[in-house]
Amino acid sequence: MAKINPGEFIRQVRAETAKVVWPSSRETILTTVMVLIMTTILALFFFTVDTVFSRIVKALLSLIG
């Protein structure tokens, strides 16, 4: 692999960064809101599943002892 000097490296980094298509602020906000909504829905789902399994295990354990 060829070595490059720091100046050439910085030029290459700037050239690559210029190619990046950055999202608009509206897209960023919409994506953030969707992530928050999906995280909340999944948290409620897993809380419900955990509560149901917990009650099932407690019921089974009460039958034993």
TACOR-V774848 format. One record per backbone hydrogen bond with DSSP energy under -1.0 kcal/mol. CO is the residue of the C=O (numbers start at 1). NH is the residue of the N-H. If there is no record, write none. Layout:
[[CO NH] [CO NH]]
//
This chain:
[[5 9] [6 10] [7 11] [8 12] [9 13] [10 14] [11 15] [12 16] [13 17] [14 18] [24 28] [25 29] [26 30] [27 31] [28 32] [29 33] [30 34] [31 35] [32 36] [33 37] [34 38] [35 39] [36 40] [37 41] [38 42] [39 43] [40 44] [41 45] [42 46] [43 47] [44 48] [45 49] [46 50] [47 51] [48 52] [49 53] [50 54] [51 55] [52 56] [53 57] [54 58] [55 59] [56 60] [57 61] [58 62] [59 63] [60 64] [61 65]]
//
